[in-house]
Amino acid sequence: MDNESIKDKFEIRKVDSRHFEQFNDLMNYVFQVTNNVITKFGDNNIIRWKRPLLKSCDVIGWFDDEKLISQLMVYPFSVNIHGRPYKMGGVTGVGTYPEYAGYGLMHSLMKEALKNMRDKGQTISYLYPYSVPYYKKKGWEIVSDIINYTIKDTQLPKSYNALGHTVRVDIHHPDIQKIYSAFSRRNNVAMLRNDVAWEEHFRWEKQDLSVAIYYDSNDLPAGYVYYKVENETFFVREMVYINEDARKGIWVFIRAHFSMVYSVKGTIFSNEPMAFLFSEGELEEKISPYIMARVVDVRNFMNQFPFADTKPNEKTKGISFHISDPLADWNCGVISVVLGENTNIIIDDSLQKLEVHLDIQTFTTMMLSYKRPTFLNNIGRIEGSDEAIAYLERIIPNNKTWFADYF
């Protein structure tokens, strides 16, 4: 019997609370939840975490009769795209039992998930990739990097002065969310954390972490750091600040551990020039791709998009995008944008003078400004005239990307 004949016996259905044990078993298999993990966190704690996901998330799966054999989960999140909130579908829990590999089950689940996201107005999707090449083939593209750094104790800044003070607080202190909310509204691609996102944040690490908040000279919360001190190393898990004084204040706090540690290890993101800001300069940094994204619904994504203002003589000029998409056929073809007076946006399918040809993953990374049109054109990811590329450079905001969450 060929694969298609076998696949015809399977059925895509919504995964709900009736399937919790099967959902749990497949999740544990995919994410390799070992007995050591269960011992550390407790089986009941893991179950309490996972059961609500079937209510808050959109979970779909393939069933062989009543056996769940493949699944995919979508979180309902929101993100900041160039200063504007967008509904985002966070894809995770992607997995198929190995004996059912080769039937194209995940390809079909992804297509179904994208349709569901489109229906819910989630015009963009993020995921944390286990395989960058695999997800590129499905239309996702890298939009944010992560940088792991190591600083010797002798390299910690000695000359920083801060106007405020730092206080160690409970990990659930409400000022943490206030600071992050202000910070995320300023940072392109950042998660606008809802209750689900905060519950996911450092879920498995919270019992090991400490938090310190920096308060400015007016006693207003301006920055925080999640951290732990272990094996004579200060580990920075997340550092967020809304001004330079807060950044310096947090580093003053870290330096106060000088006698306890030999090094500081942590993560930052590609829009944070740490080595430049430190007088020492020669820091150890390792950069890796972090989050991937794809536009789910190009037309509705463009309708919300905060295009940069154009020159007065370019009002009502338009550009046509010839887009290819391996999963979402509604994105394929010609989609044109005309920026009218006051950057009013008109979306239609009429051909404009300026044209570019590109795939959905290139469109995504360009619109989010992880990579700019000129660079993408130079490496052959966009085909278009010099005039078209220059126009895209002007109308797409040039904001660096920042994303720190994991789901």
Secondary structure, DSSP 8 states (H G I E B T S, - for coil): --HHHHHTTEEEEE--GGGHHHHHHHHHHHTT--HHHHHHH-HHHHHHHHTTHHHHSEEEEEEETTEEEEEEEEEEEEEEETTEEEEEEEEEEEEE-GGGTTS-HHHHHHHHHHHHHHHTT--EEEE--S-HHHHHHTT-EE--EEEEEEEEGGGS-SS---SSEEEEE-TT-HHHHHHHHHHHTTSBT-B---HHHHHHTTTTTGGG-EEEEEE-TTS-EEEEEEEEEETTEEEEEEEEESSHHHHHHHHHHHHTTTTT-SEEEEEEETT--HHHHSSS---EEEEEE--EEEES-HHHHHHH-------GGGTT-EEEEEEE-SS-GGG-EEEEEEE-GGG-EEEE-S--SEEEEEEHHHHHHHHTTSS-HHHHHHTTS-EE-HHHHHHHHHHS----B------
